[in-house]
Amino acid sequence: MEIDEPQGTIPFQLQFDKPIASQIKMAEWNPEKDLLAMVTEDSKILLHRFNWQRLWTLSPGRCITSLCWRPDGKAIAIGLEDGTISLHDVENGKLLKSIKSHTVAVVCLNWEEDGRPMGDHGNDILTYEDRTSRFFPPAPRIPRIAGLSSGDAGFMDENEESFQELSASHQCFNILCSGDKDGIICFSIFGIFSIGKINIHKFPIRTPSLDKQIVYRLLDASIYKVALSNNLCELIVLCFGELVEDMVGQNIESSCKHDSSVGLHCLLLNTSIFRNRKNELHQVAQQASNIEDLMEVVRASLSLMHKQWSDAMHTFHEKFDSLSTLIIDHGLDSNPQEEFLSLLGGARISPPIHQFLVSSLGEVGLKRVSKSVDTAGKELHRVIREHLQPAVEIIGFRIGELKGLSRWRTRYQSIGLDEELIHNATEKAGMLLVQVERFLRVLACVTYLFQNFFAWLSRCVRLLMSEPSDQLSPFNSELLVIFLKFLYEHDPVRQLLEKTEENHCFEVDLDTIHRFEELVRFGGFSDTECLRRTLAKEFDQMEHSFKEAFSMPFTTVSTKIRCDDLLPLYPTPLSLPFASLHVPTSISFYKDASVDASACHAPRHRLVDYITFRVPDEFSSDIPSSIGIARGFMHDSSCIEKGNTSLEAVLLCIPQGFHCVDLSLYKESQIVLLLNETTCTSEDPGKSLLMIVQTCDLPFVPISRCGSPNFWKLHDIKDSAVNLQMEDGKVRCIPHSVTAPLAVSASRGVAFVFASRRRALVYILEEDEDEISDME
């Protein structure tokens, strides 16, 4: 494909032009590597290098609605239409973790980390050391089922590297924000530990310039974009909705509604709890996320153990239940246990026993049943020793660490680490460990009794068939009687592995109960009913206690996130569904010393927010196509209290005959625009422009914050709109139309443009040519 170039200097250089199999609907550059993640219209994820080498393709089987990279570039988060967020390894695309934070489509994701290292807080607490590795070997993994892959079992793809990628100890403190189309925003630490949730519909909104008694709410809000500041203190939210006015204490039904208040709004949320309590949250998330992973190991271990033992017992009963039928057919008034005891006592062999041992069971059938039970017993013992028991022990240690932290009330009560709930969870973890030890003893006893029973039966079969039995294993007659009386029709192993009804208790003799109660009270615990519960029931109780304990930090942090400011951007028609709106927007935070912050007494090189968005044609007939740029919004509330304002904005009028397809903030003080010609036809596909605009050269206008927030502030600057000319920025002409998205890498100086004819165009800035050559 040839590109016609305008006369003069070409500000962009075309690196390459490649065909693509499917149209791209999303694209994001890796923040640390020359990798581009793209989502196709049929919801496949493609990962390409800068030279267009494809590394892997992933198809989650559900519609992908959003994606973003982890700040270190080692994992990618994918939002799905069912509300699931899945994390994948950058190296091979393997699933690392899947969490269900939402119930509807996740429409936007933003992952931000605090740049300051742990402990770099002056007089704050020093870095917390995770001591688990000093006392325990590496944490166990989910046990495998022979012939079944992890994906088939519904578990995450597992290997040492995958767990290292998710480990809290291997990352700087970071927060993953996700927003859905129903107005819900969720927060998770490291993308794996949920720490907060807010509902924009129920969120009270106050603006700093108005009466504090007036509360504003957004009805039918749909989150469009979220952006967390680099210091984690502010979250800017773009959302569509209807702004309503509500007096404090008044029902929402009686709120004052206005048709003109429907549109795109910008909210400033105060998330300083993430910054102020970074150390505490990091420590809690580090322990809690590891505990949650270990809980999955316990759950999978119990499920696998139950399945394997049930299969072995099915094989046993499949053979031995036929004896009951034979006894009835021969008209005898007895049962299998009585017939076996009679045989053990030396009585005459009854016809049903003879037929069963010689014909129905036989030596081959007996060996098969014996091997099945013996293999199941050994496999259960292996799963316990290699997976279940180590997982429970490490859970007990980690919850003990949290128990110690919970006693530091001045630091940890503020994030909801409740000492009583943590103590209860610690006790439940200890009781589960007791249950595991008990189960090991029961399992060892039952498998030994089965072996003794099979050894005796093997000798009986040999004698009935007149074959030598000298080489057979000896048996114990007393243990054989115990097996026939108590285990032939009862299965204590399976009973311990099954979940019982709420009011059903496991039967334990009184003497054992009394001795256990004395030991429990001596250890300072209060749960004396542990032995009456099964192992599975004990795990359920422990899981419930952990959920209860970890829900307190979640609830506490959620209540400490508040809305500090509101900026209505532009109205939209009331009849237009928000879900159908596509508005190119971009939010970034820069350390910008060029902004005069002296009036607000802001520190040098403070963070300055830039909010860029396309203004729809319906907004004003005087400005048919324009771009709005606002900056200084997140500091405006504090400045207003001091009688100043930091919020500035400017309107850029798109050149006549073009409209904005997409835009992106690029480096500091630069914006990349992607424009399409409006007069495209089937015969003439038209052309498009790729343009960089220097924001530092634009005449920003201060925005007054007095008056009702229902007033669209862009009206203030409509008269001072700036016509965007070709000479205002660097421009590249593309001889055909293009489509969103526009993927710009600030660190690489690269712009990916997707043409409407399924082509991918890559442009680089001239000053970055050497860097690109080095990458190749």
Secondary structure, 3 states (H helix, E strand, C coil): CCCCCCCCCCCEEEEEEEECCCCEEEEEECCCCCEEEEEECCCCEEEEECCCCEEEEECCCCCEEEEEECCCCCEEEEEECCCEEEEEECCCCCEEEEEECCCCCEEEEEEEECCCCCCCCCCCCCCCCCCHHHHCCCCCCCCCCCCCCHHHHCCCCCCHHHHHHHCHHHCCCEEEEEEECCCEEEEEECCCEEEEEEEHHHCCECCCCCCCCEEEEEEEEEEEEEEECCCCCEEEEEEEEEEEEEECCCCHHHCEEEEEEEEEEEEEEECHHHHHCHHHHHHHHHHHHHHHHHHHHHHHHHHHHHHHHHHHHHHHHHHHCHHHHHHHHCCCCCCHHHHHHHHHCCCCCCHHHHHHHHHHHHHHHHHHHHHHHHHHHHHHHHHHHHHHHHHHHHHHHHHHHHHHHHCCHHHHHHHCCCHHHHHHHHHHHHHHHHHHHHHHHHHHHHHHHHHHHHHHHHHHHHHHCCCCCCCCCCCCHHHHHHHHHHCCCCCHHHHHHCCCCCCCCCCCCHHHHHHHHHHHHHCCCCCCCHHHCCHHHHHHHHHHHHHHHHHHHHHHHHHHCEEEEEEEEEECCCCCCHHHCCCCEEEEEEECCCCCCHHHCCCCCCEEEEEEEEECHHHCCCCCCEEEEEECHHHHHHHHHCCCCCCEEEEEECCCCEEEEEEEECCCCEEEEEEEECCCCCCCCCCEEEEEEEHHHCCCEECCCCCCCCCCHHHHHHHHCEECCHHHEEEEEECCCEEEEEEEECCCCEEEEEECCCEEEEEEEHHHHHHHHHHC
